[in-house]
Each structure stands twice: as structure tokens, then as C-alpha cells.
Amino acid sequence: MFENEIKAYALKNAIEFGKADAGRILPKLFNHGLDRKDIGKIMPTIQEIVNEVNSMPKGDREEEYDELKAYVKEHEEKEKDLPELPNAVDGKVVTRLPPEPSKYLHAGHALGFLLNYIYAQRYNGKCLLRFEDANPEKVSQEYVDMDLDDIENYLGIKPASIRFVSDDMPLLYKHAETLIKKGKAYMCFCSQEKMRDFRHAGKECECRRQSNDENMSEWNAFLKGKYNEGAATLRFKGNMQDQNQVLRDPVIFRSVHARHFRQGEKYKVWPMYDFYNPIEDGLMKVTHILRTNEFDQRVPLQDAIKDILGLPKQTVVQYGRFNVIDDSTEAKAKGREIRALVESGKYIGWDDPRLVTLKALRRRGIKKEVFYELVKQLGLSKKEANIDFDMLAAISRKIIDKDTKRYYFVANPVPLSIKQSTESAKIKSVSLPVHPDSKETREIKLGELYISAEDKKENAGKETRLLHLYNIEMPKRGPNAEVTGIENKQIPKIQWVSGHVPAKIFMPDATWIEGYAEEAVKDLKLGDVIQFERFGFVKLDKITKGTYEFWFTHQ
């Protein structure tokens, strides 16, 4: 009872998640008429079939699922989409993307950017790009160029305009002077330690009692580079007893004498995030700010600056942070740690397959549509979301599996000499579908055959089927095999190639697997994503001296 349905769902579950789970199979059977009183009777059968499926080679799972997938009922789920944007007026919505060009972008950045971009598109508005390049010690043209490439050429985001905070320095200085003249900012000469201790204790320092004229005079000296780095700052005059410590006289300008990639040595005094952010949003006529709720405590400070300077306020929509988890336990998606690993040579670059930078994901073959779909699934939830590669792969698999072409590849190949039967000798070539659901085929002419050394060892002495070809008696030693029939039997099935090209696959752990791929891969273009049957999805990265080099995408 329900054996075919159970096996179909178990195979589907194993293909999608790496192994089948009995708990996921049972609920599916109610759509096929299972009565709840029979749960106890059916569970042993489910567990038995799940164990069988989990012990099967991955390639066999896909082949058997193709034969049984008609038993799977795909109930139509209502497509998830983002909720309506508060206070949105069609044609008037303006959002912004504010990257700091100090590191390469990762999956979390992509999701935040797409939220802003998708909403602007939905309401026929504008999405603007603002490079927050106010830290000369960290920012560089390299990161600007790489970020632009990720944003425009990978994610497909086309910003209505591009702006740099550093280009607005004269205006930012004028706004600072307005705060000084209104008695809402003062020059401070306290050490970082004293400032931190006083803020924590809610105590005012003596600098706070200077007159506006004294502050203005010191400010002008500050701009001319009179003070060494760290010797002076401009602080916002807030409330030193406020429960929100962000409002306890935060620093809004500091001295940095490093050369700026865009402005050179023109400026020695640079604004802090909470100062330039509300001003820039006003200059850009932003209507909606979508950002993670970690900024929640900073909103009152930014609103206070807007009130004093007469700047417009935006509709702020906050959502849970996207925590990106790398495969590598060393990097954890933090730019500083990744940079150290890259510079040491331990990682090949910011596109190392162990990372979830956009550079790495793009090179592995993750399409932009994966991020668009994930944004819809996560939405604007207030809860934090942990994003790892498995999550991206699960979505990617559903997107690309339906039309990605299939090819043969064997790792660590060894020759296989076939003693033909009368029946098999007539087979000079085979015509194989490029995809189970496609009528398009590819022809493979039979010549010298190769199989993987692992398959040969595992099946030595057993009757084994060469996929879509014929059955053989696998030799225990040497290369000679004898055909035992051509019918498709329930025996181990293995991959083979004939008429091959050398190929190698760069794996997620940054190691290579070398082997042979069928000649049909010669028709591929660089960047094409295909599936090597019984191996996984891969992307053609380059061709070096006749060797086809692929990057592993995912199972």
C-alpha cells in the first residue's frame, strides 16, 4: 500500500536535502488517501523505504525518481511575495542602496539591496546608489568597481543615479557649522578612554561648556589639520543622562589624515555615519529607508539631527538581520578575516568557493534569481535569518533543475574493454536526452569506454549497468568486461564516457577532482551551468590547454 508514492517522495526528499526523512514523507500520503488510523501500519514501510533510498548512490536516486515522479502530487502553494510598503505612493517612492566600499559584498548585502530595489520597481519609483566612502582608511576604488559589478552585472540592479558621500564634504561641513552655531555641537579634546567612561557614566566633560565662538574657532583649526589624529573630535550635544546611550554626545566628526582614493589629501576631517546618513537621505529625496533593526537605537539620534537641520523624515521599515554563515569556520563572512586569508594565500581570492561573497557565488553558478526568490521568502520578518549555502542551493536547484542540460563525467577514469555480445555489438552509438523532460537529444558514438576507478572497485565481480547502454560483468581485475544483456535491470548503475575531453572540477573545499567529460561539452560556452549526472551541477569556468575547468555549483 502506497509503496510507489512513498518511494517517489523519499527520492524527491533525498535529492533536495541530501537524505530522506520519514517525518517529511508521512504528511504527503494524506493527499493520496491515507487514513489517520493507518499511520501505525504504514510507518514501518515508510522507514524501510527511506533507509533503502538513503543507501542508494545519488545518481541512482535521480534515475529512479524520473520513473516515479508521476506519483508525486505537487500542491500549488501560493507564491510568496513581499507585503505592501507603508506610505507608498505610485511614482513617488525613492529608496537607496548605501554600501561602504571597504569589502566585497556577500549574500546578506544582496538581500538588503534587492528589498530596496524591488519595492522601488513595484511602485514605479527610483532606487539610488550611494557609496558611503567617509572612512579613507578602509575605502578604495577597487571595492567601488567590484561592488558596481556585483550590483549591476550580477544582481541586475540598475540604480537611477550613483552618488559618493565624499563629494558632499563642503556641504557636510556647512551643516556641522550650523549645529555649532545653534549650540548643538562642540569640539572635544578628551581621550577615547575618558570619552567612553564619561558616556557610560552619564557625565559631562569640561569641553561641553565652551562657547559657540570658541567651538567655531577650534572647528576651523580642526579643518586645517591643526590636531593630530585622535586629539580632537566634534561631538553632537545630546543628553548625557539619556537611557539610549547613542544620544550621549556622540562623535560626529573625527580626524583622519590618510589619503582618500577619490578626494586625495583634500580633507583631514571626516563625518561619522549617524551624521552624514540623515543629511544624504534628505539630499537624495529618499522617501523610504529599508534596513535591519540593529539600527533601531540610532534612529532617535538621526531624527534629532534632521529636526535641528530642518531635514525631511522618511518612512523607516526595519527587518531582521540577515546573518551569513560561510562553509569556512575561519571566515564567517567578515571582511577583515577574509581579507587576511586572501592576503596570506590561504584563500584564492574573494571568490574562493568556501565563501558566500557574491563573487564566489557568481563564479560557482548561483543565478541572480535565487536571491530574488529568497527575498520573497524571507520578506520583512523582524526575526533574524541565518543564510548559508545550503539554503541558496535548495532554491537554486528548483530554479535550474527544470531546464539544465545533463552530461556524463567520470572522476579518476580507468579504461574498460568490452567483450561484446551479439546483441550489444550492433550498438554503435546511443542517443541520450539532454534533460529528462526534453525531446532534445545528444548522440554519443561508442569507442573506448572509461569508468571511474571508484565505481570499478565498488562493483568488482558484480553485474553492473552502464547507464542507458548495457549490462556488464564488472571484472575483478584488469580492464576486460563482458556484456550480460541490454535490458534495464535493477542492478547497480554507473557513469561512463566514450569520446572524451579532459575535465576537472573545482570543489567547495578548494580542491580539484580530475576526470573525463563527454565530447558534447565542447559545445558549451564559458559560464554555462550544466549537470554532470550522478555528480552535481557545475559551471564551465575556463578552458586551459584543452582541459575543461568547471566549478562545482551544488548537488
N, C-alpha and C positions, 0 to 999 in steps of 0.2 A: 504493500500500500504506500503510494506516494514516493516510491524509490527514485523514479526519474526526476521528479520535482526536487526532492532532497538533494540529489547529486548535482542537478543544474545550479541550484542556489549555492551549494557548497563550493562548486568550482568557481562560480562568479565571485563569491566572497574571498576565496583564496587568491584569485587573480588580482583583485582590487586591493587587498590588505596584507598579502604575503602568506596568510594561512586562514583556513576556515574556522569559524566559531559557531558551535552548536546553538548558542543562545541567539545568534542572529538568524538562524535558519527557521526555527520553530514558528515565529510570528508570520513568516511568509506563507506557511501552509494553510493558515486560516482563509487565505484568498482562494485556496483550491478545495475548500470544503471540509477541512479537518474540524472535527467536533472537539470541544474542550475536554470532554470526558475521556477522550482517547489520547490525551497528552502523555500519560504514563506509558501507554503501549508503544507510542511512536518514538519516544526519546532514545531507547537503545538503538533503534535503526538509524536515527539521525547521528548519534555519536559514532556508530560503526562506519557510516559513510564519510563523516568528517575526518576520522582517523585515516581512512583509505585515501581521501583526497590530499590530506596534508603530507602523506608519504610519497605522493606522485611527483615525478620531475616536473618542473614548471612548464616545459614545452608541452608535455602530455596533457596538462590541465587545459591549456588553450585549445588544443585539438579536440578534446572530448567536449569542451563547452560549446564549441561550434556545432557539434552534433546534437546537443541537448538544450541549447538556449531557447528553443521554442517553448519549453516548459516554464520559462520564467515570465511571470506577469509583472510588467513594469507599470506600477500605478502612477498616474500622472500627478506629479507634485506641482503645486502652483509655484511658478518661478518666483524666486525671492527677488525683491528689489528694494531700493533704498526708500525710506519714508519721505514724506514731503518736507521741504525746507521751511522753517518758520519765517514769516515776514517776507517771503519771496514774491517779487513782482516780475512778471514775464518781461524780459528785455532789459531789466534793471539790475539783475544780480551780478555782483563783481566779487570774485574770490581771488585768493593769491596762494602761490607756492613760495615758501621762504627758505630755501636751503642755504646753509652756510657752506661755502666751497672749501672745506677743510678735510674732506674724506670722500671716499667713493660711496655711492648710495646703495642701500640694501632693500630687502623686500618690505620692511616696515615703512620706509620712505615712500616706496611706490604706492602703497595702500593709502597713505595720507594724501599724497598728491592727487591720486585718482578720485578720492572723495570730493576734493575741491573742483577738479576738472569736470567730473560727471555732473555735478549739481549745476555748474555754470552752463554746461551744454543743455541740460534739461530745461532750464528757464531762459534759453536764448540769450545768455549773458556773456560775460568775459571772465577768463581766468588769466591772471597776470603772474609773471615770474619775477621774483625779487631775490637777487643774490645778497645775502646778509654778510658782507665782506668787511666787517668792522673790527676784525682781530688780525692785524698784519702778521703776527707770529705764526698763524695757522693757515690762512687762506692762500690760494695760489691760482694762477691761470690754468695749470694742469687740471685742477679739480673743476674749475668752471667748464672747461672743454669737455671733460668726461661726464660731468653731470648733465650738460646740454645734450650730449649724445644719448645718454640713458633716457632722459625725459622726452626728447623729440623723436629720436630714431628707434628707440626700443619700445617705450610705453605708448608712443603715438600721441603724446600731448602736444598741442600746438598753442603755446601761450600767445595772448593778444599783444603783449609787449614784454620787454625784458629790461629790468632796472637793477642798478647797483647802489647799495646804501652809501658806499664811499663817495659816489658822485654828488651826494647831497650834504657833504660835510659843512659847507658855508651856512646852509640853511639850518642844520642841526645846531651849529654854534649860536646862531641868532636866537633860536628857541631856548637854548641854555641861558643866554643873557637875559631873556625875558623872565625866566624863573628867578634869576639872581636879583633883578630889579624889583620883582614882586616879593622878595624876601622868602622865596620858596626853594632856594638852593644856596649852598655856601661852600667855600673852599675849606678843605680839611687836611691837616698835616699830621694826623695821628698814624701810628704804625698799624699794619694789618691786624696784629695781635690785640692791640688796645681797642681798635675799632670793633673787632669781633667780640671781645669781652664786654665792652660797654653796650653793644646792641643786645647781647644775650641778657645782660642785667637790666636793660631799660634805662641806662644812664646817659645823660647828655655830656659831650665833651666841650672843652672851652672854645673850640673853633666855632661852635654853633652860635656864639654870642657876638661874632664880628658883625660890623655894619654892612649894609648893602654896598656902600662905596668901597670899603676895604675888600670885600669879596670880588667886586668888579675889577679892582686894581690887580689883585692876585690872579684872577682869571686870565687877564690879558698877559701877565707874566708867564702863566701856565702855558698858554697857547704858543708863546715864543720859545718854549723849551728851557725856561729858567731852572726847572726842577728835574732831578734825575727820576728814572722810573721808580715808582713806589713811594716817592717822597711827598706827593700831593695828589688829592682827588677832588672832584666836585661831587657833593652829595645832595640828594633831594631832602628837603626839610619836611619830614613827615611827623610821626608821633612816636616818640621813643618808648611809650608805655603801651602801644597797641598790641593786642593779643596776636595779631598777624605780624610776625617779625619781619616780613618783607617790607612793611611800611616804616620800620625803624631806621630812618635816614639812610637809605641805600645809596651806594656809589652809582652815579650816572655817567661820569667821565673819568678816565684814567689815562696816564701817560704811557705810551708805547713808542719807543724810538726805532723799532725795526722797520725796514724798508717794505713798503706795500707794493704788491705786484702790479697794481693799477695806478696808484697815486704817487709812487716813488717815496721820497722823503718829505713830501709837501706838508704832512701833518704829523704832529707829535702827540696829540691828544685825541683819544678815540672814545666814542659813546658805548654805553652798555646796552644790552638787549632791551631791557624794560624802558629805556628812554627812547631809542630810535624806533622801536616797534610801533607804538601808537601814532607817532608822527608820520611814519612811512605809510601806515594804513590810511591815514587821513589824506595824504598827498595822492595816493593811488585811487582814492574814492572807493575803497573796499566797502562792501555792504555786509558781507558775511565772513566770519572767521571760523573755520572748522579746525579744531586742534584737540590734542589729547588732554584729558582732565588733570594731568600733572601740573598744568599751568594755572590751576584754579586759584591758588593763593596769590598769583601775580596779577590777576585781573583788577583788584582794588587799586593797586599802585598805578597800573596803566590808565585806569579810568580817572584817577586823580590828576595825572599829567594831562589827560585830554580836557578835563574840566578847566584847569588853570590856563591852558593854551587855547581854549576855545575850539578844540578839535571835535569832529563828529565821532559818535559811538556806533559800533557795528553790532549786528546780531551775532552773538558768540554761541556756537554749538560745540560742545565738548563730548568726547567719546573716550572709551577705554584705550589705554596704550597698547600698541602692537609690539609685543616682545619677540624679537627674532632670535632663534636658537640655531646655532651652527652645528654641523656634524662634528666639527673640531671642538674638543673641550678646552683648547688653548685660547681660541679667539673670541667666542661668544659675541660676535658681530660688533665688537667695539673697535672703532677706527684706530685707536692708539696701539692696541695689541696686534691688530692685523698688520699695521704698518711695520712694526718691529719684526714680525715673522717674515714679511716680504723682503725687508731690507737685509735680513740675515741670510736670505736664500732658502730658508726652510719652506716657504711657500713660493710658488712660481710667479705670483703676482696677485693683484686684486681680483683676478678672475680664476684663482685657484679653485678646483672643484669641491674642496672641503668647505668653502664659504657660501653664504647666501647673499653676497653682494649681487647687484643687478648685472654687473659684468660677468660674474661666474654663472649665474642662472641663464643669461642670454647665450653664453658660449656653450652651455650644456644642452640648449634646445628648448628651454621653457618659453613658451609663447606669451605675448602680452595679454592674450585673452584670459590666461589663468588668473592674473591679478584683477582684471575687471570682474571676473566671476567671484573671486574671493571677497572683494569689496562688497558685493551684493549680499554674500552670505553673512559677513560679519556686521555690516551695517553700521549703525551709530550706537552700538551697545555701550553701556557705561562700564562693563566689566572688561578687564584686561584680557587680551587674546594672545596666546603663545603660538607663534608661527614657526614651523620647522619645515624641512624639505619634504617630509612625508605628506604633509598637508597640501603642499604645492603639487606634488607628484600625483596625488589622488585626483585632483581637479584636472591636471594636465592629461592624465590617462583617459578620462572621459571625453575630453575635447579632441584628442588626436587619434584615439584608437579607431574611430569610425571610418577614417579615410587614409591612414598612414600605410604606405606600401610595405610589404613583407619581403624579406630576402633571407638567404642562407649564409651562415657564418660558422666556421668551426675553429675553436681555440686549440692551440698546441696540436696542429694537424699531423696525422700519420697516414701513409698510403694504404689503400685497401684494394687488393687484387681479387677480382670476382671470377669464380668459375660459373659460367652461365648455364642455366637450364635451357631446354629447347624453347620454352615459352618466353623467358626473360631475354634471350638473345635477340628476339625480334624488336626489343625496345631500344631505339637509337637516340631518343630524346623524350623528354617529358614536358608537358605544358602545364604550368602551375599558375593559379590565380595570384595576382599581386595583393589581393585582400579577400578574405572570406566572403565579403558581401559585394564584390566587384566582378563583372564579367571580363574585365581586362586580364590578360594572362602574359606570362613571360615564358620563353622556351629555353630549356637547359639541355644542351647536347651532351650526351654521355661520353666520357673519356676516362681518364684516370681519376679514380674516386679517392677522396680524403675524408676521414672522420677524426674526431678529437681523440687524443690519447686516453683521456679520462673515460670516454664512452666505450672505447675498446676494452680497457681494463675492467670496467664495471660489468660489461656484458660478455666477457670471455666465456666461450663454451655454451652460450645461450642462443636460442633463436631470437633474432632481433630484426625489427623492421626499419629499413631506410625510408624515412618519411616520404610518402607519395611516390615510392618507387617499387621495391620488392623486399621480400624477407630473405635473410641470410642466416647461416650458421656462423656466429662470430668465432674466429679462430682463437684458440688459447695462446698460441704463439705464432709469430710471423704475420705476413700480410694477407695470406690466402683465405678467402671466404667462399662459401658455396651457397648459391641461391636455393632456397627451400620452397619458394612459391611467390605468387604476386598478389594474392588476396590480402586485404587489410584485416589482420587478426589482432586479438587482444594480447599483444606481446610488447616488450619494451620498444620504444620508438626513438630513433636518434637522427641527428642532423648530419648532412653530408654536403660536399661540394664537388663539382666537376667543371673544369674550365674555370680556373680561379685567378684571383688577383691577391697579392699580399695585402693584409689589412691589420691594423692594430687599434685597440680601443683604450682610451684614457679613462680610468675608473674613478669613482668618487673619493677613493683614498689616495689619489695621485700616483697610481701605479698603472703600468701598461699590460694589457693582455694581447698577445700576438696570435695571428692565425691566417686563415684564408677566407675570403668572401667570394661569392659567385660573381661571374663576369658582368652581370647586369648592373652592378653598382657603378660601372663606367658611365652609365647614362645620368648619374646623379649630378646635381650642381652643388657647389660649396654652400653649406648652410642647410641643405635638405635634411629633414628628420625622417628616419625610416625605422622599421622594426626588424631586428635580426631575430627570426623565430627561435623560440626556446632560450633566448638570451636577454633581450630587452630592447627598449627604444634607444637609438643613438643618433647623433648629428654629425654629418660629414664636415670636419673642421678644415682639413687641407690635404693635399696630395704631395708627398715628398719622395722624389726619385721612384715613382711608380707605386709607392705604398700608400694606400688609402687610410688616412688617420681620422678616426671617429672619436667623439666624446660621448661617454655614456650619459644618457638623459635620465632614465629611470626604468624600472621594471614595467 
